[in-house]
Amino acid sequence: MKLHRLGMRTIKTAIAVTITLFIGSLLNIESPLFAGIAAIISMESSVSQSFKAGRNRMYGTLLGGVVALIFSIFLPANNPIVIGVGTILVIYICNQFRWKESIKISAMVFLSIGLHYESGNQFYYVLYRSFDTLLGLTIGTLVNYFVLPHNVTKKVVSSMIRTYQALKDMLEIIIWQHHDVHPEKLRKDLIKIEDNYEILRKELKLHSSKQETQIDFKRIFVLFENTYNHLSIITSFHTSPIINDNNKVLIESFFRKKITTSANTSNADVDFVYNYHLTRVVENLKSLDAMLNHPVDPSPS
């Protein structure tokens, strides 16, 4: 069985739980279990996500507590039907406010209060349960922020370099091996890169992720999209058009190896279209290579 190394998110989750339980014991909180659970679910893959999820889950905690308090006052306790109706209401309200990350914690708080409160002490029970949960959420979010924050910049740049290399490899296969390639497989990678960049933008606003290289991410997105489109057109040709002299020089200079002479039959119209898109692909790859592998200025932007 292959052993996997411990990820930083795992370690930070353990740290958050430990700190939460330690502080909880000092404060003599009522429910260390719920505080610990809240610390666990507050740990996200990025600081910005953790802040957003933590904020919404805090709202959800208060919502679950308020709904449970109202139900405990006006409806019979420990009634399965009442609990079920209340759970539906909590989930519905979370969805209305688009607190998707809040649903589980809000329902958990409501269920805990609805099943365990003592008659006559509803308000204090709700207050204690909500405080315990908020404590775990707060500590988990702060640990994610201060303890070895995830370097999203490095992740985005690395994924961009891999995608650039994949595009380059595809072109090399087309030119020298004359095999079919399927650039549409890269569509998911491009979407993932864009999603990660959105996270990066939020991280930079929080000053939690330092941009180590001056890279024009938006320009790279345009080049990726443009290259993908041109490469898709090239792969749609069912014949092997002749590469013109200009493209031969361009390609051989970029890949640093010679193109073997083609014995294909020339078709002026097809060759013109093919070479146009081929030029765009190579020029885009050269620009991507310069921006990703040879950044001009390593200082933060």
Protein Blocks (a to p, Z undefined) as FASTA:
>chain_A
ZZddddfklmmmmmmmmmmmmmmmmnopablmlmmmmmmmmpcfbfklmmmmmmmmmmmm
mmmmmmmmmmmmmpcehilklmmmmmmmmmmmmmmnopaklmmmmmmmmmmmmmmpcehi
lmmmmmmmmmmmmmmmmmmmmmmmmnopacfklmmmmmmmmmmmmmmmmmmmmmmnopac
dfklmmmmmmmmmmmmmmmmmmmmnopaccfbdcdfklmmmmmmmmmmmmmmmmmpmbdc
dddfklmmmmmmmnopacdddfbdcdfklmmmmmmmmmmmmmmmmmmmmmmmmcfblcdZ
Z
